[in-house]
Amino acid sequence: MGKTHKDDHALLQSLVEAHPEPFALIDEHFTIVACNKKYADAYTDLTPDDIVGMKCHEVSHKSTDRCDLNGEECPLERVFESRHPVQVVHQHFDRNRAPYYVNVHGSPIRAQSGGVRYFGEAMAPISRVDDLDFDDERLIGCCPSFVNMLDNLSLVAQTDLPVLIHGETGTGKELAALFLHRKSRRADREFVTIDCTTLSDAMFVAELFGHEAGAFTGAAATRKGLVEVADGGTLFLDEFGEISPEIQTKLLRVLDRGTFRRLGSNRERKANFRLICATNRNLAQRVEAGAFRADLFYRVNSMQITLPALRHRKEDIPQLVDFFLRKLMPANLAPLISDAALEALLRYDFPGNVRELKNTLERAVVVARGGTLEPQHLPAELRHPQPSAKCDDGADCGYHDACADDPGIIRAALARFGGNRRKTAAFLKVSERTLYRRLKALGLT
Ligand SMILES: Nc1ncnc2c1ncn2[C@@H]1O[C@H](COP(=O)(O)OP(=O)(O)OP(=O)(O)O)[C@@H](O)[C@H]1O
């Protein structure tokens, strides 16, 4: 190497080493021209000099194919085309070939002529797949919108602020809340869940704040409230949009003052919990309509996380199917699924989201009696999806949203299943809680 070349090389190396994160310079042919030690260590057992000349996808994707040929968006091509920085979420493989998610920040490194000479690639790891794995409860998904949501959850987990998780029924709000808790500094304390739809106001207050012996008829002994059980931990209010104005006021008081009183006691106790709320309602609209307190909404909405509906992340369906089928059976016996059955799942919109997919597979495994899952093992609406079909009675029909809201259909379905709410809810593709709310609104409880 001549002196000038040596100097150039040293200059380039010190520039890439100045990056605090794994960083590489790549030319338009996907060839790495320089990388820092962090990059080399993140993906390989090689030195930066050994890596120069390799293709970027060989190093970070462990693939001879470019990432866009593997279903991902190629940030390099976009930077060379647009000449602007880009950011994408990719799945990379570390030096042990373990997958993990990264935010790829790509920037144009310009030549004197003004054109793009190199693609500068900086990586910010999001979450290791292992980090998402808590016992059997795991948040599955790797499409960009889902991984971005996970990234936000991980960020928010570092803070102690209240969080509002928004998403349609069955999108995994409760699982996301648990994930948040387990990644927070409160992880070794309790995660306490309250379903806001199942308690009357009086019971809600007693459950939340506890009571002294004799506080009301039947209160024979002193009882700690869930706020106390959650001391140092997390309080998760599911279906938060359903709480009454009275409870809204009481909750706001606790959040403002940081104290509460057990029923029948004058003693102020310190509340030390992190609040996570979940709702499938548009709370901002409810505030506008005067049905929800604006001050409470703004208090809990400082951090909002939205879970994408499954129909907006269909690319995650195969991974979810694989996960649920493995959970249903020991690994070596996990049932297979035919391409035609998988295609039927991919064509369907899953109004009940991941919960519906999970229930569908549970049922299909039983119907298939341990054999390969075929389309005939799936419910009729998946075999013949008719998203806009009208159904005016409880007969087996393609799902459409209005079914679960239509009082006539709810009544017909209830009658058809002899009043069994679990079966009725499954038929209407809503959670039992949602059905309960609707029955309550119809005066059918
Ligand atoms: N990304 C995911 N990966 C794996 N399992 C998931 C995922 N999302 C949801 N599930 C599973 O789907 C089911 C429903 O999830 P969960 O109860 O968290 O949804 P939810 O949004 O809180 O529903 P609801 O609004 O009806 O209360 C659970 O069994 C959960 O484990």
The ligand as an ORCA input file, in Angstrom:
! r2SCAN-3c Opt
* xyz 0 1
  N     -48.190    -10.426     18.930
  C     -48.667    -11.487     19.578
  N     -47.899    -12.591     19.688
  C     -48.371    -13.690     20.316
  N     -49.584    -13.784     20.868
  C     -50.377    -12.715     20.801
  C     -49.964    -11.502     20.163
  N     -50.963    -10.610     20.247
  C     -51.960    -11.216     20.914
  N     -51.618    -12.491     21.247
  C     -52.465    -13.476     21.930
  O     -53.802    -13.203     21.523
  C     -54.685    -13.246     22.628
  C     -55.324    -11.890     22.840
  O     -54.348    -10.981     23.312
  P     -54.696     -9.846     24.417
  O     -55.647    -10.368     25.448
  O     -53.408     -9.271     24.900
  O     -55.467     -8.823     23.453
  P     -56.243     -7.477     23.851
  O     -55.916     -6.492     22.797
  O     -55.922     -7.105     25.282
  O     -57.775     -7.938     23.704
  P     -59.112     -7.243     24.309
  O     -59.179     -5.840     23.791
  O     -60.224     -8.076     23.749
  O     -58.975     -7.313     25.810
  C     -53.863    -13.700     23.819
  O     -53.959    -15.107     23.923
  C     -52.454    -13.298     23.454
  O     -51.529    -14.138     24.077
*
